[in-house]
Amino acid sequence: MGTAATVATCALNQWALDFDGNLERIFKSIKIAKSKGARYRLGPELEICGYGCSDHYYESDTLLHSFQVLAKLLESAATRDIICDVGMPVMHRNVRYNCRVIFLNKKILLIRPKITLANAKYYENSILPLHVCQNIFVFCQETVPFGDAVLATKDTCLGAEICEELWAPNSPHIEMGLDGVEIFTNSSGSHHVLRKAHTRVDLVNSATAKNGGIYILANQKGCDGDRLYYDGCAMISVNGDTVAQGSQFSLNDVEVLVATLDLEDVRSYRAEISSRNLAASKVCPYPRVKVDFALSCSDDVAVPTCMPIQWRHHSPEEEICLGPACWLWDYLRRSKQAGFLLPLSGGIDSSATACIVYSMCHQVCLAVKNGNAEVLADARKIVNDETYVPEDPREFCRRIFTTCYMASENSSQDTCNRAKLLAEQIGSYHINLNIDVAVKAVVGIFSLVTGRSPCFSVYGGSSRENLALQNVQARIRMVLAYLFAQLTLWTRGMPGGLLVLGSSNVDESLRGYLTKYDCSSADINPIGGISKTDLKNFIQYCIENFQLTSLRSIMSAPPTAELEPLVDGQLSQTDEADMGMTYAELSIYGKLRKIAKAGPYSMFCKLISIWKEICTPREVASKVKHFFRMYSINRHKMTTLTPAYHAENYSPDDNRFDLRPFLYNTTWSWQFRCIDKQVNTLLLTHKYMFAQIQQHGLKQLSEL
């Protein structure tokens, strides 16, 4: 028996409930794998039905259609003489499971359910885990092994993990490796978060570093129909080193990674690990499903040598440039709309959003240049031209991207000029309009009905009047954005409508620094999960890599909503002054609140240490109280957040990632009393220590 095993892993852009499209992409990946000599093919998690089905997992239709797709795979000649490992939901004894269905030559070898479930953002509570191996009836087979078992082929042994199981502290690959499993497979639905890829890669490599073995990871890629973007990164690792790497961000719907690996490399690596060999002698054996098939050829003569490669990680700025852009492309082509409309204010947030669309145009042109027929076909459908070839990003941008500067009497000429110049440099179709007539009409209706005319605070109005007049402007912009999104192409003699893009960052959402149903209300938001700090770094990246010189003035300008009257033609309003906190502070609050699970008191305790060089305990207490007061007052706005690209784990989107109330006792009376008590204790301690030092110093002086 030979020792050179040829295996394939995939990154597929599957779409929830798109059974036709999903089947087509699975078939394509199997054909590519076979053409490259692979004897085993691994696909991503729940690839048959799509990963983001959420409540659709409860529906019998989802199970029915998944089995219908499986039947077509089993019957097809394309799946002959290759072990196919596909993901789908399976119901056993009225319980739904997230499973791998592994088959060969029309026979299902094993159905392996997921053992460890991920957290709430994946919505997996509807598909439960199972440990015990049982036999069940499937199709025409009297029995199919169902449960936690491994495959024993003629030449090696394979064991499956499913996504979260790699991240778990007691990962199955530990026990499987000790029991002699040489190849570990992982079918993932692992989404992108900024700075996450290195963790995934390190986990894969460490899985075989201590115990030896081959680790094969498949992953979903693209937008599955929700806020998450799956970034691919299929990979193969041997004995702790990466030997094959797929792309992290790509517009290719199907990517297949094939490698021929020497099984003897695993055996010799394990042979000298005495501690592993001792532990292996005591391990509880896994149920083995014997397979009359080999992953290697018996006449292998040449022994492959797999050299470790250095994984190329993207910087956070590159991730922002690529990830949300790919997510936007999936939304655009699958929604069958003709492009995007963005209210472009000339500030950092909307400018960063425009740059992401421009990056998307770059990636589309590059994919077409590299021969991607699917991207070309999608681009032609979007622009409604069967002969069109996108070659210049600026030209493609003008076809599919409309930007709109909505001025008011409170807008400065500087922001107008900045928006116009950026639009010219990226090539978008740009519109300038003034909203004053609409604003006055709405306020006029109020005055006609009530007999009262509200004023801005600079003209003697109250804070309530001031806020209401700002909100009217913001909401009018939302109405106009949707009007122009629906009819702009009509006025240009072009078919279709536009998706409205939002541009509220994650920190503003956390603080609630936005008007409910204003121009932050949109169809989708590519920066809604990205911090202001990262967006500034991304803007600098665009200046250097896209030569968008207009962004320099945008970077240097103070962030402002421009909803209050100008003073002598100059800004009188800035975002950070309005919020009463800086964007840098907001990022820290967000991470402590969500990731560190800190309430007001815990956050105070952590921050007096973090900020001990710059703030007194009383100042920290004041900042923490102000944040939680504003957070809880505005929490209701999170129920209406535009669906946003999920890039930070402290996203406040309560529709998916932040399961907290939106009605609070905003006084936080008990929590704030605890903080005050601790501040007083610290002050008394400080005074006592100061007195002791002073007294000790005077005593020394008297002795002298």
Solvent accessible surface area in square Angstrom, and as a share of the most:
residue,aa,sasa,rsa
1,M,126,0.56
2,G,9,0.09
3,T,34,0.20
4,A,9,0.07
5,A,0,0.00
6,T,17,0.10
7,V,0,0.00
8,A,0,0.00
9,T,0,0.00
10,C,0,0.00
11,A,0,0.00
12,L,0,0.00
13,N,6,0.03
14,Q,0,0.00
15,W,83,0.29
16,A,23,0.18
17,L,63,0.31
18,D,38,0.20
19,F,34,0.14
20,D,123,0.64
21,G,12,0.12
22,N,0,0.00
23,L,22,0.11
24,E,125,0.56
25,R,30,0.11
26,I,0,0.00
27,F,38,0.16
28,K,84,0.36
29,S,0,0.00
30,I,0,0.00
31,K,117,0.50
32,I,48,0.24
33,A,0,0.00
34,K,73,0.31
35,S,92,0.59
36,K,118,0.50
37,G,44,0.42
38,A,5,0.04
39,R,66,0.24
40,Y,2,0.01
41,R,0,0.00
42,L,1,0.01
43,G,0,0.00
44,P,0,0.00
45,E,0,0.00
46,L,1,0.01
47,E,0,0.00
48,I,0,0.00
49,C,0,0.00
50,G,0,0.00
51,Y,5,0.02
52,G,30,0.29
53,C,1,0.01
54,S,27,0.18
55,D,74,0.38
56,H,73,0.32
57,Y,4,0.01
58,Y,107,0.41
59,E,76,0.34
60,S,77,0.50
61,D,77,0.40
62,T,2,0.01
63,L,14,0.07
64,L,94,0.47
65,H,61,0.27
66,S,0,0.00
67,F,47,0.20
68,Q,89,0.40
69,V,9,0.05
70,L,0,0.00
71,A,25,0.20
72,K,116,0.49
73,L,0,0.00
74,L,14,0.07
75,E,117,0.52
76,S,25,0.16
77,A,72,0.56
78,A,17,0.13
79,T,1,0.01
80,R,83,0.30
81,D,85,0.44
82,I,0,0.00
83,I,0,0.00
84,C,0,0.00
85,D,1,0.00
86,V,0,0.00
87,G,0,0.00
88,M,0,0.00
89,P,1,0.01
90,V,3,0.01
91,M,85,0.38
92,H,20,0.09
93,R,186,0.68
94,N,129,0.66
95,V,47,0.27
96,R,50,0.18
97,Y,14,0.05
98,N,1,0.00
99,C,0,0.00
100,R,2,0.01
101,V,1,0.00
102,I,6,0.03
103,F,1,0.00
104,L,15,0.08
105,N,65,0.33
106,K,113,0.48
107,K,115,0.49
108,I,1,0.01
109,L,13,0.06
110,L,2,0.01
111,I,1,0.00
112,R,1,0.00
113,P,0,0.00
114,K,0,0.00
115,I,19,0.10
116,T,42,0.24
117,L,49,0.24
118,A,17,0.13
119,N,94,0.48
120,A,57,0.44
121,K,37,0.16
122,Y,27,0.10
123,Y,79,0.30
124,E,5,0.02
125,N,105,0.54
126,S,9,0.06
127,I,0,0.00
128,L,81,0.41
129,P,54,0.34
130,L,28,0.14
131,H,117,0.52
132,V,93,0.54
133,C,44,0.27
134,Q,47,0.21
135,N,101,0.52
136,I,21,0.11
137,F,137,0.57
138,V,10,0.05
139,F,77,0.32
140,C,131,0.78
141,Q,35,0.15
142,E,148,0.67
143,T,80,0.47
144,V,0,0.00
145,P,31,0.19
146,F,0,0.00
147,G,0,0.00
148,D,22,0.11
149,A,2,0.01
150,V,1,0.01
151,L,3,0.02
152,A,19,0.15
153,T,14,0.08
154,K,116,0.49
155,D,14,0.07
156,T,12,0.07
157,C,8,0.05
158,L,7,0.03
159,G,2,0.02
160,A,7,0.05
161,E,1,0.00
162,I,0,0.00
163,C,7,0.04
164,E,46,0.21
165,E,0,0.00
166,L,5,0.02
167,W,79,0.28
168,A,13,0.10
169,P,135,0.85
170,N,118,0.61
171,S,5,0.03
172,P,15,0.09
173,H,18,0.08
174,I,75,0.38
175,E,78,0.35
176,M,1,0.01
177,G,0,0.00
178,L,29,0.14
179,D,22,0.11
180,G,29,0.28
181,V,0,0.00
182,E,16,0.07
183,I,0,0.00
184,F,0,0.00
185,T,3,0.02
186,N,0,0.00
187,S,0,0.00
188,S,2,0.01
189,G,0,0.00
190,S,3,0.02
191,H,8,0.04
192,H,1,0.00
193,V,8,0.05
194,L,10,0.05
195,R,109,0.40
196,K,33,0.14
197,A,7,0.05
198,H,86,0.38
199,T,50,0.29
200,R,2,0.01
201,V,6,0.03
202,D,82,0.43
203,L,49,0.24
204,V,0,0.00
205,N,27,0.14
206,S,59,0.38
207,A,6,0.05
208,T,0,0.00
209,A,41,0.32
210,K,169,0.71
211,N,15,0.08
212,G,0,0.00
213,G,0,0.00
214,I,1,0.00
215,Y,0,0.00
216,I,0,0.00
217,L,1,0.00
218,A,0,0.00
219,N,0,0.00
220,Q,0,0.00
221,K,3,0.01
222,G,2,0.02
223,C,4,0.02
224,D,3,0.01
225,G,43,0.42
226,D,35,0.18
227,R,23,0.08
228,L,13,0.06
229,Y,2,0.01
230,Y,6,0.02
231,D,1,0.01
232,G,0,0.00
233,C,1,0.01
234,A,1,0.01
235,M,0,0.00
236,I,0,0.00
237,S,0,0.00
238,V,17,0.10
239,N,25,0.13
240,G,17,0.16
241,D,64,0.33
242,T,5,0.03
243,V,23,0.13
244,A,15,0.11
245,Q,55,0.24
246,G,4,0.04
247,S,41,0.27
248,Q,9,0.04
249,F,21,0.09
250,S,19,0.13
251,L,21,0.11
252,N,68,0.35
253,D,20,0.11
254,V,20,0.12
255,E,36,0.16
256,V,17,0.10
257,L,27,0.14
258,V,38,0.22
259,A,15,0.12
260,T,53,0.31
261,L,3,0.01
262,D,11,0.06
263,L,0,0.00
264,E,79,0.35
265,D,56,0.29
266,V,0,0.00
267,R,80,0.29
268,S,71,0.46
269,Y,67,0.26
270,R,16,0.06
271,A,71,0.55
272,E,143,0.64
273,I,40,0.20
274,S,89,0.57
275,S,84,0.54
276,R,31,0.11
277,N,61,0.31
278,L,112,0.56
279,A,39,0.30
280,A,24,0.19
281,S,88,0.57
282,K,156,0.66
283,V,26,0.15
284,C,103,0.62
285,P,97,0.61
286,Y,32,0.12
287,P,65,0.41
288,R,99,0.36
289,V,24,0.14
290,K,179,0.76
291,V,8,0.05
292,D,121,0.63
293,F,19,0.08
294,A,8,0.06
295,L,1,0.00
296,S,4,0.02
297,C,66,0.39
298,S,91,0.59
299,D,114,0.59
300,D,55,0.28
301,V,139,0.80
302,A,88,0.68
303,V,94,0.54
304,P,32,0.20
305,T,110,0.64
306,C,43,0.26
307,M,133,0.59
308,P,74,0.47
309,I,75,0.38
310,Q,167,0.74
311,W,16,0.06
312,R,131,0.48
313,H,74,0.33
314,H,48,0.22
315,S,43,0.28
316,P,32,0.20
317,E,36,0.16
318,E,32,0.14
319,E,5,0.02
320,I,1,0.01
321,C,4,0.03
322,L,41,0.20
323,G,0,0.00
324,P,1,0.01
325,A,1,0.00
326,C,2,0.01
327,W,0,0.00
328,L,0,0.00
329,W,3,0.01
330,D,4,0.02
331,Y,49,0.19
332,L,0,0.00
333,R,35,0.13
334,R,33,0.12
335,S,43,0.28
336,K,168,0.71
337,Q,63,0.28
338,A,11,0.09
339,G,0,0.00
340,F,0,0.00
341,L,0,0.00
342,L,0,0.00
343,P,16,0.10
344,L,1,0.01
345,S,61,0.40
346,G,1,0.01
347,G,27,0.26
348,I,7,0.04
349,D,16,0.09
350,S,5,0.03
351,S,0,0.00
352,A,0,0.00
353,T,0,0.00
354,A,0,0.00
355,C,0,0.00
356,I,0,0.00
357,V,0,0.00
358,Y,15,0.06
359,S,2,0.01
360,M,1,0.00
361,C,0,0.00
362,H,63,0.28
363,Q,24,0.11
364,V,0,0.00
365,C,9,0.05
366,L,102,0.51
367,A,14,0.11
368,V,19,0.11
369,K,168,0.71
370,N,113,0.58
371,G,60,0.58
372,N,19,0.10
373,A,69,0.53
374,E,79,0.36
375,V,2,0.01
376,L,37,0.19
377,A,45,0.35
378,D,25,0.13
379,A,0,0.00
380,R,67,0.25
381,K,153,0.65
382,I,14,0.07
383,V,21,0.12
384,N,103,0.53
385,D,47,0.24
386,E,153,0.69
387,T,111,0.64
388,Y,18,0.07
389,V,62,0.36
390,P,1,0.01
391,E,135,0.61
392,D,67,0.35
393,P,20,0.13
394,R,102,0.37
395,E,67,0.30
396,F,0,0.00
397,C,0,0.00
398,R,119,0.43
399,R,79,0.29
400,I,2,0.01
401,F,1,0.00
402,T,1,0.01
403,T,0,0.00
404,C,1,0.00
405,Y,8,0.03
406,M,10,0.05
407,A,21,0.16
408,S,8,0.05
409,E,111,0.50
410,N,4,0.02
411,S,20,0.13
412,S,13,0.09
413,Q,119,0.53
414,D,84,0.44
415,T,6,0.04
416,C,24,0.14
417,N,73,0.37
418,R,35,0.13
419,A,0,0.00
420,K,99,0.42
421,L,81,0.40
422,L,0,0.00
423,A,1,0.01
424,E,88,0.40
425,Q,45,0.20
426,I,0,0.00
427,G,8,0.07
428,S,4,0.03
429,Y,56,0.21
430,H,45,0.20
431,I,30,0.15
432,N,81,0.41
433,L,33,0.16
434,N,88,0.45
435,I,1,0.01
436,D,25,0.13
437,V,126,0.72
438,A,33,0.26
439,V,20,0.12
440,K,128,0.54
441,A,57,0.44
442,V,62,0.35
443,V,27,0.16
444,G,35,0.33
445,I,111,0.57
446,F,103,0.43
447,S,26,0.17
448,L,156,0.78
449,V,118,0.68
450,T,67,0.39
451,G,65,0.63
452,R,175,0.64
453,S,79,0.51
454,P,31,0.19
455,C,53,0.32
456,F,18,0.08
457,S,53,0.34
458,V,79,0.45
459,Y,149,0.57
460,G,71,0.68
461,G,14,0.13
462,S,50,0.33
463,S,91,0.59
464,R,205,0.75
465,E,52,0.23
466,N,15,0.08
467,L,105,0.52
468,A,50,0.39
469,L,16,0.08
470,Q,19,0.08
471,N,28,0.14
472,V,31,0.18
473,Q,5,0.02
474,A,4,0.03
475,R,96,0.35
476,I,22,0.11
477,R,28,0.10
478,M,41,0.18
479,V,87,0.50
480,L,31,0.15
481,A,2,0.01
482,Y,68,0.26
483,L,85,0.42
484,F,58,0.24
485,A,2,0.01
486,Q,122,0.54
487,L,77,0.38
488,T,6,0.04
489,L,2,0.01
490,W,174,0.61
491,T,99,0.57
492,R,64,0.23
493,G,72,0.69
494,M,58,0.26
495,P,77,0.48
496,G,52,0.50
497,G,18,0.17
498,L,12,0.06
499,L,22,0.11
500,V,1,0.01
501,L,0,0.00
502,G,1,0.01
503,S,24,0.16
504,S,8,0.05
505,N,0,0.00
506,V,0,0.00
507,D,0,0.00
508,E,15,0.07
509,S,3,0.02
510,L,3,0.01
511,R,17,0.06
512,G,2,0.02
513,Y,45,0.17
514,L,27,0.13
515,T,14,0.08
516,K,48,0.20
517,Y,109,0.42
518,D,13,0.06
519,C,42,0.25
520,S,19,0.13
521,S,21,0.13
522,A,15,0.11
523,D,49,0.25
524,I,6,0.03
525,N,6,0.03
526,P,0,0.00
527,I,0,0.00
528,G,10,0.09
529,G,2,0.02
530,I,0,0.00
531,S,4,0.03
532,K,4,0.02
533,T,66,0.38
534,D,7,0.04
535,L,0,0.00
536,K,71,0.30
537,N,65,0.33
538,F,0,0.00
539,I,0,0.00
540,Q,72,0.32
541,Y,46,0.17
542,C,0,0.00
543,I,11,0.06
544,E,109,0.49
545,N,71,0.36
546,F,35,0.14
547,Q,122,0.54
548,L,4,0.02
549,T,65,0.38
550,S,4,0.02
551,L,0,0.00
552,R,140,0.51
553,S,50,0.32
554,I,2,0.01
555,M,59,0.26
556,S,93,0.60
557,A,17,0.13
558,P,70,0.44
559,P,30,0.19
560,T,31,0.18
561,A,36,0.28
562,E,15,0.07
563,L,19,0.09
564,E,28,0.13
565,P,9,0.05
566,L,43,0.21
567,V,79,0.45
568,D,140,0.73
569,G,47,0.45
570,Q,122,0.54
571,L,57,0.28
572,S,55,0.36
573,Q,10,0.04
574,T,47,0.27
575,D,9,0.05
576,E,64,0.29
577,A,79,0.61
578,D,58,0.30
579,M,1,0.00
580,G,48,0.46
581,M,10,0.05
582,T,54,0.31
583,Y,6,0.02
584,A,62,0.48
585,E,25,0.11
586,L,0,0.00
587,S,13,0.09
588,I,53,0.27
589,Y,1,0.00
590,G,0,0.00
591,K,86,0.37
592,L,20,0.10
593,R,5,0.02
594,K,32,0.13
595,I,85,0.43
596,A,45,0.35
597,K,145,0.61
598,A,6,0.04
599,G,31,0.30
600,P,7,0.04
601,Y,84,0.32
602,S,49,0.31
603,M,0,0.00
604,F,0,0.00
605,C,47,0.28
606,K,87,0.37
607,L,0,0.00
608,I,41,0.21
609,S,66,0.43
610,I,97,0.49
611,W,16,0.06
612,K,139,0.59
613,E,148,0.66
614,I,127,0.64
615,C,20,0.12
616,T,71,0.41
617,P,40,0.25
618,R,132,0.48
619,E,83,0.37
620,V,0,0.00
621,A,5,0.04
622,S,68,0.44
623,K,64,0.27
624,V,0,0.00
625,K,36,0.15
626,H,51,0.23
627,F,0,0.00
628,F,5,0.02
629,R,87,0.32
630,M,38,0.17
631,Y,6,0.02
632,S,4,0.03
633,I,81,0.41
634,N,17,0.09
635,R,1,0.01
636,H,63,0.28
637,K,28,0.12
638,M,3,0.01
639,T,47,0.28
640,T,40,0.23
641,L,28,0.14
642,T,13,0.08
643,P,42,0.27
644,A,17,0.13
645,Y,1,0.00
646,H,3,0.01
647,A,0,0.00
648,E,15,0.07
649,N,63,0.32
650,Y,0,0.00
651,S,7,0.04
652,P,2,0.01
653,D,8,0.04
654,D,28,0.14
655,N,59,0.30
656,R,70,0.25
657,F,16,0.07
658,D,0,0.00
659,L,130,0.65
660,R,70,0.25
661,P,81,0.51
662,F,110,0.46
663,L,159,0.79
664,Y,48,0.18
665,N,104,0.53
666,T,44,0.26
667,T,83,0.48
668,W,27,0.10
669,S,53,0.34
670,W,174,0.61
671,Q,62,0.28
672,F,16,0.06
673,R,138,0.50
674,C,47,0.28
675,I,0,0.00
676,D,57,0.29
677,K,153,0.65
678,Q,53,0.24
679,V,4,0.02
680,N,76,0.39
681,T,65,0.38
682,L,52,0.26
683,L,50,0.25
684,L,121,0.60
685,T,62,0.36
686,H,120,0.53
687,K,129,0.55
688,Y,140,0.53
689,M,109,0.48
690,F,122,0.51
691,A,50,0.39
692,Q,83,0.37
693,I,120,0.61
694,Q,103,0.46
695,Q,121,0.54
696,H,107,0.48
697,G,29,0.28
698,L,110,0.55
699,K,126,0.53
700,Q,93,0.41
701,L,119,0.59
702,S,92,0.59
703,E,126,0.57
704,L,181,0.90
